[in-house]
Amino acid sequence: MDNSPHAPRRCIAILSAIFTLVAALGYAAETFTPARVAVYFSPNGGATEAVVREVNAATQQILVQA
């Protein structure tokens, strides 16, 4: 056990960091919804049509991984 005069302060800082992390994770879980994932291949795999369809249907944002 650390008997230095800064031990209580360090413990409070660690507990504060853990609390902040847990609170942030809870907020993130409530903010985002699960993503729909679809895989298409090109050429002739329907990728172009899928992209156009999703862009036209988007109302808020478009997230793409390429």
C-alpha positions as a printed NumPy array, in Angstrom:
array([[  0.   ,   0.   ,   0.   ],
       [  1.264,   3.467,  -0.843],
       [  1.572,   5.583,   2.312],
       [  2.644,   8.764,   0.555],
       [  0.76 ,  11.971,   1.357],
       [ -0.559,  12.057,  -2.237],
       [ -2.171,   8.593,  -2.121],
       [ -5.716,   9.808,  -1.242],
       [ -5.576,  12.443,  -3.973],
       [ -4.371,   9.85 ,  -6.494],
       [ -7.162,   7.47 ,  -5.466],
       [ -9.788,  10.19 ,  -5.955],
       [ -8.347,  11.029,  -9.381],
       [ -8.465,   7.374, -10.453],
       [-12.038,   6.941,  -9.207],
       [-13.072,  10.148, -10.995],
       [-11.522,   8.908, -14.241],
       [-13.305,   5.547, -13.94 ],
       [-16.638,   7.247, -13.212],
       [-16.206,   9.558, -16.205],
       [-15.377,   6.634, -18.479],
       [-18.397,   4.628, -17.333],
       [-20.681,   7.645, -17.739],
       [-19.333,   8.306, -21.236],
       [-19.847,   4.683, -22.262],
       [-23.438,   4.799, -21.021],
       [-24.088,   7.978, -22.979],
       [-22.545,   6.523, -26.155],
       [-24.663,   3.379, -25.868],
       [-27.835,   5.463, -25.648],
       [-26.889,   7.822, -28.48 ],
       [-26.081,   5.405, -31.283],
       [-28.2  ,   2.699, -32.827],
       [-26.825,  -0.485, -34.366],
       [-25.761,  -0.162, -37.987],
       [-27.234,  -2.075, -40.877],
       [-24.501,  -3.775, -42.839],
       [-24.685,  -5.021, -46.422],
       [-21.928,  -6.288, -48.705],
       [-21.939,  -5.783, -52.474],
       [-19.349,  -6.55 , -55.116],
       [-18.6  ,  -4.838, -58.408],
       [-18.756,  -5.028, -61.329],
       [-22.199,  -6.511, -61.853],
       [-22.677,  -7.214, -58.167],
       [-25.179,  -4.476, -57.481],
       [-22.814,  -2.112, -55.65 ],
       [-23.631,   0.971, -57.724],
       [-27.375,   0.464, -57.385],
       [-27.06 ,  -0.12 , -53.628],
       [-25.04 ,   3.066, -53.107],
       [-27.474,   5.166, -55.148],
       [-30.46 ,   3.668, -53.318],
       [-28.953,   4.36 , -49.868],
       [-27.85 ,   7.901, -50.749],
       [-31.352,   8.697, -51.995],
       [-32.915,   7.195, -48.842],
       [-30.592,   8.936, -46.344],
       [-32.244,  11.484, -44.068],
       [-29.459,  12.327, -41.624],
       [-26.033,  10.928, -42.405],
       [-24.165,   8.454, -44.58 ],
       [-21.342,   6.354, -43.122],
       [-19.183,   4.459, -45.615],
       [-16.228,   2.138, -45.261],
       [-14.319,   1.466, -48.425]])
